Amino acid sequence: MTRDLSARRATRSRQTKETSIEVAVDLDPVGAAVVDVESGIPFFDHMVNQLGKHSGISLQVRAVGDLAVDTHHTIEDVGIALGECVREALGDHVGVRRFASVAVPLDEALIEVALDLSGRPFLVYEVDPAGDAPRADVPVMPLGNPAFDPQLAEEFWRAFVMAAMVTLLVHHTVSAQGKFAVVAVMSVSTVSFATAVIRHFLRRPHRGGR
């Protein structure tokens, strides 16, 4: 992992028997944020793209995994690498707001998210991946090809939270199709993240004193 001390940037390379992951994050991009995600799992790419789109950070992800076996390893390892990269980019957290909470309606879903850049990893993920399925025995349908199992969204967030060392609480309060809920959680979580990482001294005029 490398960190640019002149700005909040970091890169991360993660190699395992199942995956090869490269991640780069810039929390303070000059101009428009650049977001480029390729994991070989189209719906997961769409999901992670929301992180850059709604947070205003620049994000690059390249992942090659054992998709012929399962998508789980790739999704989890991207979460780990991304979380480690964000933790490194945040550095000592000087000047950041730290806390953020928001409730946002997106399509048929209402998502509530609370975030603390606490240094103590903890996740509460109250999202039903089945969404508004009419019966309890209706299976959760995979999305895209290769298939993204909506139930793996929680594993992504768990991996990210543990690696980034943040506290994240997510509550899905209004029913929706599983795919809407999964994308909505990513979008709303990144709105909270964008608020929490704002540096006060970059956004407020200096008033003298310490």
C-alpha angles and dihedrals in degrees: 000000000000130000130199104221093198091064141011098272133128141168130207133194118193123184125183135156089267105035147028113206132183119183132177125184131186112185093187108039119182107235122346117001116249116220121184121163127175119168101143089249107098099197091046089050089053090049096050091044087067088066091067097033096056101030100047094229125130112244135179123183128178116178132173115183145161093274092156086067102035142320094231097089094050095047094047095044092050087053091051095047093045092048093050090048093051092047091052093046091051090055113174093352091234111171098003122133090233097193129070137160132177142167114208133176114221118177106308095343133088112198128189118197132180121186135186123184085214105148085235113098116223133150133196110180113180101173124128107220089200090062113186096350105155097226134040091231093058107113122236104254119227116237127226131345119310082036123248111208107215089216088068090065088081090052090052092052093045091053092046094047094049093048096042091043095226135136114240127179118185126184126181103207103173123047121248140153110295094247092053091050093050094050092041091054091053093047095048094042090055091051087057091045092052090053095046095051096048111121111230093210091055094051102038130061116250112256100187131259124062 
